Amino acid sequence: MDVKNFAFLVAFAVAVQAAPTCPLNEEIRDGGFDCQTCQNYAVVFCMALHEKKCYCKDGYVRDNDNDNQCVQTVNCTIKYFNFS
């Protein structure tokens, strides 16, 4: 293998390692909201983060009762509270 091909393979390997993959219903963004969950998305004000990482796709929030996976808000588990 000549030096040119070796350099190409090294550059390709680095590029592949540098591109992380996100779990289902998430995507890599340069910033976004990370505090909205099924339990609070309707009432919590979230500050936008400016960090490149995986965030829930639009229309999805984290479900604390489902291993913190991103789910559509219509699929959030309904909780009933007894205040007596």
Buried (B, 14 or more C-beta within 10 A) or exposed (E): EEEEEEEEEEEEEEEEEEEEEBEEBBBEBEEBBBEBBBBBBEEEEEEEBEEEBBBBBEEBBBBBEEEEBBBBBEEBEEEEEEEE
